Amino acid sequence: MENLSKYLTRLQVKLENILLDPNNPRFAELGDAIDPIPETRFMEPKIQRDAFDKMKSEKFEVSELRDTIKTIGFLPMDKIVVREWKHNPSDSPKKYVVVEGNRRITALKWLIELHDSAKETFTEEQLINFQNLEVLLLDQENAPNTAIWILPGLRHVSGIKEWGPYQKARAVFILRESGSSPQEAAQSLGLSTRTANQLWRSYLALEHMKEDEEFGEYAEPKLYSFFEEIFKKPDIREWLEWNDTERKFTNSAKLREMYTWIVGESDDDGNLKEPKLPEAKSIRELSPILSDESALTVFRSQNGTLLRARARYDADHPEDWLPTIANADSILTNLSAESIKLLNAEEIEALIKLKLRIETVLSYREKLIH
């Protein structure tokens, strides 16, 4: 991999001349479709306002960063990276687009907005600190095209304010499509090759769903986690017949069935029913069901649910009890304080019975081995 430091130079720039990136990969976390905004329109006030408002979402925790800067000032220990905006009008100061640092730029612009509206009042010294920045300018003319993914990726895939899984996967995909080997793509983003490969496959699976005539419209970034869970389960991946060479699942009948489970089937009026797999972690419970024809038949039935199919599987495989115990442990671990506080008499009795049963089994085991 090429050393990128030689393509970065220090630059003094005013905050007002820095544009937020309206195609920020983070926006996929809000469920936004990936429809890139043309570079020529980046400077439009409405485009910048939309990007600013999205970055202010609670999802990105910019308010906390804003308050920190308000309290201690902007400390540029970790430089913001920008690139030159190529469509700058000749009669205005040169503009730059954020490559790395959209959260910090948003926080600074937010503070200035609060000052201008008199909701906050800052000293002249503070305003200078907020608005006169030393950044790193990326020489985009000579740097490799992958630099705009590698630079933020080094921080956000495995570092500060970590990217979500979809953003990581898209970064891996773009690097590989740009000619990086699987190992190079992984190393560029601070990932293991195995993790990067799993992200790549999951991204390809979601992209392939977009090509489906019936389900393509539902292939949004929020579904990415379902495919990530599928690739964590080798038996489900094999059931759908993943092929690395073709870069897709090749059993189209089973794949479309999987789509109905995660999106929902259409009723007679064309409306979607509730999906059988309502959240990504439901995939984990699907593994044993796919290997058992009786349980799978229950799941596929009109009123079939994951719970009913699992009950059938457990009845047919009493020896396979450990996953059920692990599931119960997970459920109990994740009970909120409020849920525990509101346990009713029946639920408390069930927990006591479970506790006594476990103690009985362990006591009996002790007698058997001594």
C-alpha positions as CSV (number, residue, x, y, z in Angstrom):
1,M,0.0,0.0,0.0
2,E,1.2,3.5,-0.9
3,N,2.2,5.9,1.9
4,L,-0.5,8.6,2.0
5,S,1.3,11.1,4.2
6,K,3.1,12.6,1.2
7,Y,-0.3,13.7,-0.2
8,L,-1.3,15.7,2.9
9,T,-0.2,19.3,3.6
10,R,-1.1,21.7,6.4
11,L,-3.5,24.4,5.5
12,Q,-5.1,27.4,7.4
13,V,-8.8,27.7,6.4
14,K,-11.8,29.4,7.8
15,L,-14.7,27.3,9.0
16,E,-17.2,29.1,6.7
17,N,-15.2,27.8,3.7
18,I,-15.4,24.1,4.7
19,L,-18.4,22.2,3.2
20,L,-19.8,19.1,5.0
21,D,-19.9,16.0,2.8
22,P,-23.6,15.4,1.8
23,N,-22.6,11.9,0.7
24,N,-21.1,11.0,4.1
25,P,-21.2,7.2,4.5
26,R,-22.6,7.7,8.1
27,F,-25.9,8.8,6.6
28,A,-26.7,5.2,5.8
29,E,-27.0,4.7,9.5
30,L,-30.2,6.8,9.3
31,G,-31.6,4.4,6.7
32,D,-30.8,6.8,3.8
33,A,-30.6,5.2,0.3
34,I,-27.2,5.5,-1.3
35,D,-28.0,8.1,-4.1
36,P,-25.0,10.3,-4.3
37,I,-25.5,14.0,-4.6
38,P,-23.7,15.5,-7.5
39,E,-20.4,17.2,-6.5
40,T,-21.5,20.4,-8.4
41,R,-24.4,20.9,-5.9
42,F,-22.4,20.5,-2.7
43,M,-22.4,24.3,-2.0
44,E,-26.1,24.8,-2.3
45,P,-27.5,26.1,1.1
46,K,-30.3,23.4,1.2
47,I,-27.8,20.6,0.5
48,Q,-25.5,21.8,3.3
49,R,-28.4,22.4,5.6
50,D,-29.7,18.9,5.1
51,A,-26.2,17.4,5.8
52,F,-25.9,19.6,8.9
53,D,-29.3,18.6,10.3
54,K,-28.5,14.9,9.6
55,M,-25.2,15.2,11.5
56,K,-27.0,16.8,14.4
57,S,-29.0,13.6,14.8
58,E,-28.6,11.8,18.2
59,K,-27.2,8.9,16.3
60,F,-23.9,10.7,15.7
61,E,-23.6,12.2,19.2
62,V,-22.4,15.6,17.9
63,S,-24.1,17.5,20.8
64,E,-21.7,15.9,23.3
65,L,-18.8,16.9,21.1
66,R,-20.2,20.4,20.7
67,D,-20.5,20.8,24.5
68,T,-16.9,19.5,25.0
69,I,-15.6,22.1,22.5
70,K,-17.7,24.8,24.2
71,T,-16.1,23.9,27.5
72,I,-12.4,23.4,26.7
73,G,-12.1,24.9,23.2
74,F,-11.3,23.2,19.9
75,L,-8.0,21.3,20.4
76,P,-6.7,20.3,16.9
77,M,-4.6,17.4,18.1
78,D,-6.1,15.2,15.5
79,K,-6.2,17.1,12.2
80,I,-9.4,17.4,10.1
81,V,-8.7,16.3,6.5
82,V,-10.2,18.2,3.6
83,R,-10.0,18.2,-0.2
84,E,-10.4,21.0,-2.6
85,W,-13.9,21.5,-4.0
86,K,-13.5,21.7,-7.8
87,H,-16.5,23.7,-8.6
88,N,-15.7,26.9,-6.7
89,P,-17.0,30.1,-8.2
90,S,-14.2,32.4,-9.3
91,D,-15.7,35.4,-7.3
92,S,-15.7,33.6,-3.9
93,P,-13.1,32.2,-1.5
94,K,-11.9,28.7,-2.2
95,K,-14.1,26.0,-0.7
96,Y,-13.1,22.6,0.7
97,V,-15.0,19.4,1.4
98,V,-14.5,17.4,4.6
99,V,-12.8,14.0,4.0
100,E,-12.4,13.2,7.7
101,G,-13.9,15.3,10.5
102,N,-17.6,15.8,9.6
103,R,-18.6,15.5,13.3
104,R,-16.1,18.1,14.4
105,I,-17.0,20.5,11.6
106,T,-20.7,20.1,12.4
107,A,-20.0,20.8,16.1
108,L,-18.1,23.9,15.3
109,K,-20.7,25.2,12.8
110,W,-23.4,24.4,15.5
111,L,-21.6,26.6,18.0
112,I,-21.3,29.5,15.6
113,E,-25.0,29.1,14.7
114,L,-25.9,29.3,18.4
115,H,-23.8,32.4,18.8
116,D,-25.3,34.1,15.8
117,S,-28.8,33.4,17.1
118,A,-27.8,34.8,20.5
119,K,-28.6,31.4,22.2
120,E,-25.0,31.4,23.3
121,T,-22.4,34.2,23.6
122,F,-18.8,33.5,23.0
123,T,-15.8,35.7,23.4
124,E,-13.8,37.0,20.4
125,E,-11.0,34.6,21.4
126,Q,-13.4,31.6,21.4
127,L,-14.9,32.6,18.0
128,I,-11.4,32.8,16.5
129,N,-10.6,29.3,18.0
130,F,-13.8,27.9,16.4
131,Q,-13.5,29.5,13.0
132,N,-9.8,29.6,12.1
133,L,-8.6,26.1,11.6
134,E,-5.4,24.3,10.7
135,V,-6.4,21.3,8.6
136,L,-4.7,18.7,6.4
137,L,-5.3,19.2,2.6
138,L,-5.4,16.0,0.6
139,D,-3.8,16.3,-2.9
140,Q,-6.6,14.5,-4.6
141,E,-5.1,15.0,-8.1
142,N,-2.1,12.7,-7.2
143,A,-3.3,10.6,-4.3
144,P,-4.9,7.2,-5.1
145,N,-8.7,7.3,-5.4
146,T,-9.0,5.0,-2.4
147,A,-7.5,7.7,-0.1
148,I,-10.9,9.3,0.6
149,W,-12.0,5.9,2.1
150,I,-8.8,4.9,3.7
151,L,-8.3,8.1,5.7
152,P,-11.6,8.2,7.5
153,G,-11.7,4.4,7.6
154,L,-8.5,4.2,9.7
155,R,-10.4,6.2,12.4
156,H,-13.9,5.0,12.1
157,V,-13.7,1.4,11.2
158,S,-11.5,0.5,14.2
159,G,-11.2,3.7,16.1
160,I,-12.9,6.9,17.2
161,K,-16.7,7.0,16.9
162,E,-16.7,3.7,15.1
163,W,-18.6,3.3,11.8
164,G,-21.6,1.1,11.7
165,P,-21.2,-2.3,10.0
166,Y,-22.7,-1.2,6.7
167,Q,-20.3,1.7,6.4
168,K,-17.4,-0.7,7.1
169,A,-18.6,-3.1,4.5
170,R,-19.1,-0.4,1.9
171,A,-15.5,0.8,2.5
172,V,-14.1,-2.7,2.1
173,F,-16.2,-3.1,-1.1
174,I,-15.0,0.1,-2.7
175,L,-11.4,-0.6,-1.9
176,R,-11.6,-4.0,-3.4
177,E,-13.4,-2.7,-6.5
178,S,-10.6,-0.2,-6.9
179,G,-8.1,-3.0,-7.2
180,S,-7.0,-3.6,-3.6
181,S,-6.5,-7.2,-2.7
182,P,-8.6,-8.6,0.2
183,Q,-5.5,-8.3,2.5
184,E,-4.7,-4.8,1.4
185,A,-8.3,-3.7,1.9
186,A,-8.3,-5.1,5.4
187,Q,-5.0,-3.6,6.3
188,S,-6.0,-0.2,5.0
189,L,-8.9,-0.1,7.4
190,G,-7.3,-1.8,10.4
191,L,-9.3,-5.0,10.1
192,S,-8.4,-8.6,10.0
193,T,-8.7,-10.2,6.5
194,R,-11.3,-12.6,7.8
195,T,-13.5,-9.8,9.1
196,A,-13.1,-7.7,6.0
197,N,-14.0,-10.7,3.8
198,Q,-17.2,-11.2,5.9
199,L,-18.1,-7.6,5.5
200,W,-17.5,-7.8,1.7
201,R,-19.7,-10.8,1.3
202,S,-22.5,-9.3,3.4
203,Y,-22.4,-6.1,1.3
204,L,-22.5,-8.1,-1.9
205,A,-25.5,-10.1,-0.7
206,L,-27.4,-6.9,0.1
207,E,-26.5,-5.4,-3.3
208,H,-27.7,-8.6,-5.0
209,M,-31.0,-8.2,-3.2
210,K,-31.4,-4.8,-4.9
211,E,-31.6,-6.7,-8.3
212,D,-34.6,-8.7,-7.3
213,E,-37.8,-7.6,-9.1
214,E,-40.0,-8.2,-6.1
215,F,-37.8,-7.4,-3.1
216,G,-35.2,-5.0,-4.5
217,E,-37.1,-1.9,-3.3
218,Y,-36.7,-3.1,0.3
219,A,-32.9,-3.6,0.1
220,E,-32.0,-0.7,2.4
221,P,-28.8,-0.4,4.5
222,K,-30.8,-1.3,7.6
223,L,-31.2,-4.8,6.3
224,Y,-27.4,-5.2,6.1
225,S,-27.2,-6.8,9.6
226,F,-29.4,-9.7,8.5
227,F,-26.8,-10.7,5.9
228,E,-24.0,-10.2,8.4
229,E,-25.7,-12.6,10.7
230,I,-26.2,-15.1,7.8
231,F,-22.5,-15.2,7.1
232,K,-21.8,-15.8,10.8
233,K,-23.7,-19.0,10.4
234,P,-21.9,-21.4,8.0
235,D,-25.0,-23.7,7.8
236,I,-27.3,-20.9,6.7
237,R,-24.7,-19.6,4.2
238,E,-24.4,-23.2,2.8
239,W,-28.2,-23.6,2.7
240,L,-28.5,-20.5,0.5
241,E,-25.4,-21.7,-1.5
242,W,-23.1,-18.7,-1.4
243,N,-20.6,-18.7,-4.3
244,D,-17.5,-16.4,-3.9
245,T,-16.8,-16.5,-7.7
246,E,-20.3,-15.4,-8.7
247,R,-20.5,-13.1,-5.6
248,K,-24.0,-14.1,-4.6
249,F,-26.2,-16.8,-3.2
250,T,-27.0,-19.2,-6.0
251,N,-30.1,-21.0,-4.6
252,S,-32.6,-18.5,-5.9
253,A,-35.7,-20.3,-4.5
254,K,-34.3,-20.5,-1.0
255,L,-33.0,-16.9,-1.2
256,R,-36.3,-15.5,-2.2
257,E,-37.8,-17.4,0.7
258,M,-35.3,-15.8,3.0
259,Y,-36.3,-12.4,1.7
260,T,-39.9,-13.1,2.7
261,W,-38.8,-14.1,6.2
262,I,-36.8,-10.8,6.7
263,V,-39.1,-8.4,4.8
264,G,-42.5,-10.1,5.0
265,E,-44.9,-11.7,2.5
266,S,-47.5,-9.7,0.6
267,D,-51.1,-10.3,1.5
268,D,-54.0,-10.3,-1.0
269,D,-54.1,-6.5,-0.9
270,G,-50.4,-6.2,-1.7
271,N,-49.5,-5.1,1.9
272,L,-46.6,-6.7,3.7
273,K,-47.3,-9.0,6.6
274,E,-45.1,-9.1,9.7
275,P,-41.8,-10.8,8.9
276,K,-41.0,-14.2,10.4
277,L,-37.6,-12.9,11.3
278,P,-38.3,-9.4,12.7
279,E,-34.7,-8.5,13.7
280,A,-31.2,-9.6,12.6
281,K,-30.4,-11.6,15.7
282,S,-33.4,-13.8,14.9
283,I,-31.1,-15.4,12.3
284,R,-29.2,-17.0,15.1
285,E,-32.2,-19.1,16.1
286,L,-32.8,-20.2,12.5
287,S,-29.8,-22.4,12.2
288,P,-31.1,-25.6,13.8
289,I,-34.5,-25.2,12.3
290,L,-33.1,-25.3,8.7
291,S,-31.5,-28.7,9.4
292,D,-34.7,-30.3,10.7
293,E,-37.5,-30.9,8.2
294,S,-40.2,-31.1,10.8
295,A,-39.3,-27.8,12.4
296,L,-38.8,-26.1,9.1
297,T,-42.3,-27.2,8.0
298,V,-43.8,-25.6,11.1
299,F,-41.8,-22.4,10.4
300,R,-42.9,-22.3,6.8
301,S,-46.6,-22.8,7.6
302,Q,-49.0,-19.8,7.4
303,N,-49.0,-19.2,11.1
304,G,-45.5,-20.5,11.7
305,T,-43.2,-18.5,13.9
306,L,-39.7,-18.9,15.1
307,L,-40.9,-19.7,18.6
308,R,-43.2,-22.5,17.4
309,A,-40.6,-24.0,15.0
310,R,-38.0,-23.9,17.9
311,A,-40.5,-25.7,20.2
312,R,-40.9,-28.4,17.6
313,Y,-37.2,-28.8,17.2
314,D,-36.6,-29.0,21.0
315,A,-39.4,-31.6,21.3
316,D,-37.7,-33.7,18.6
317,H,-34.2,-33.2,19.9
318,P,-34.3,-33.2,23.7
319,E,-30.6,-33.9,23.7
320,D,-29.8,-30.6,22.1
321,W,-30.7,-28.5,25.1
322,L,-27.6,-26.3,25.4
323,P,-28.7,-23.6,22.8
324,T,-32.0,-23.3,24.7
325,I,-30.2,-22.7,28.0
326,A,-27.9,-20.2,26.2
327,N,-30.9,-18.4,24.8
328,A,-32.6,-18.2,28.2
329,D,-29.4,-16.9,29.7
330,S,-29.2,-14.2,27.0
331,I,-32.8,-13.1,27.5
332,L,-32.4,-12.9,31.3
333,T,-29.1,-11.0,31.0
334,N,-30.7,-8.4,28.8
335,L,-33.8,-7.8,31.0
336,S,-33.9,-4.1,31.9
337,A,-34.2,-2.9,35.5
338,E,-37.7,-1.8,34.7
339,S,-38.7,-5.3,33.3
340,I,-37.3,-7.0,36.4
341,K,-39.1,-4.6,38.7
342,L,-42.4,-5.3,36.9
343,L,-42.2,-9.2,37.0
344,N,-45.5,-10.6,37.9
345,A,-46.2,-13.6,40.2
346,E,-46.4,-16.1,37.4
347,E,-43.0,-15.0,35.9
348,I,-41.4,-15.0,39.3
349,E,-42.7,-18.6,39.9
350,A,-41.3,-19.6,36.5
351,L,-37.9,-18.3,37.5
352,I,-37.9,-20.0,40.8
353,K,-38.9,-23.3,39.2
354,L,-36.0,-22.9,36.7
355,K,-33.6,-22.1,39.5
356,L,-34.7,-25.2,41.5
357,R,-34.5,-27.4,38.4
358,I,-31.0,-26.3,37.7
359,E,-29.9,-26.9,41.3
360,T,-31.5,-30.4,41.2
361,V,-29.7,-31.3,38.0
362,L,-26.4,-30.1,39.3
363,S,-26.9,-31.9,42.7
364,Y,-27.8,-35.1,40.9
365,R,-24.7,-34.8,38.7
366,E,-22.5,-34.5,41.9
367,K,-24.0,-37.8,43.2
368,L,-23.4,-39.6,39.9
369,I,-19.7,-38.7,39.7
370,H,-18.8,-39.4,43.3
